[in-house]
Amino acid sequence: MVEDNELGLTWVALHENDDIKDYEEGHEVAVWVDGGIDTSSPAFTQALNIEIINSKQ
């Protein structure tokens, strides 16, 4: 789950080569998406790439 100031909460499905263990609550990340963002509540998208910008604060 990713929180964005403009979009709110978005459920991001990881890329098939990614591992959930690489990410922790509090990480600041940049997410590239594969396709669009489903506007359900919460929104949903498929990650193409996720980059950790800052570790936990």
RADANOR-V39217 format. One record per residue. N is the residue number from 0. RES is the residue in one small letter. PSI is psi in radians with two decimals (* if undefined). D_LAST is the distance of its C-alpha to the last C-alpha in whole Angstrom. Layout:
<<N/RES/PSI/D_LAST> <N/RES/PSI/D_LAST>>
This chain:
<<0/m/2.28/17> <1/v/2.36/16> <2/e/2.23/15> <3/d/2.44/17> <4/n/-0.58/17> <5/e/-0.71/21> <6/l/-0.29/22> <7/g/-2.53/20> <8/l/2.39/19> <9/t/2.24/21> <10/w/2.13/22> <11/v/2.03/21> <12/a/2.31/24> <13/l/2.65/23> <14/h/2.62/25> <15/e/-0.44/28> <16/n/0.09/26> <17/d/2.79/23> <18/d/2.21/21> <19/i/-0.45/19> <20/k/-0.26/18> <21/d/-0.22/16> <22/y/2.49/13> <23/e/2.71/11> <24/e/2.33/10> <25/g/-0.26/6> <26/h/2.43/8> <27/e/2.19/9> <28/v/2.72/12> <29/a/2.31/16> <30/v/2.20/19> <31/w/2.32/22> <32/v/2.66/25> <33/d/1.69/28> <34/g/-2.62/30> <35/g/-2.97/30> <36/i/2.10/27> <37/d/2.28/29> <38/t/0.50/29> <39/s/-3.09/29> <40/s/1.83/27> <41/p/2.86/25> <42/a/2.80/25> <43/f/2.48/26> <44/t/2.86/25> <45/q/2.20/26> <46/a/2.34/23> <47/l/-0.67/25> <48/n/2.50/22> <49/i/2.24/18> <50/e/2.23/16> <51/i/2.10/12> <52/i/-0.85/11> <53/n/2.40/8> <54/s/-3.13/6> <55/k/2.50/4> <56/q/*/0>>
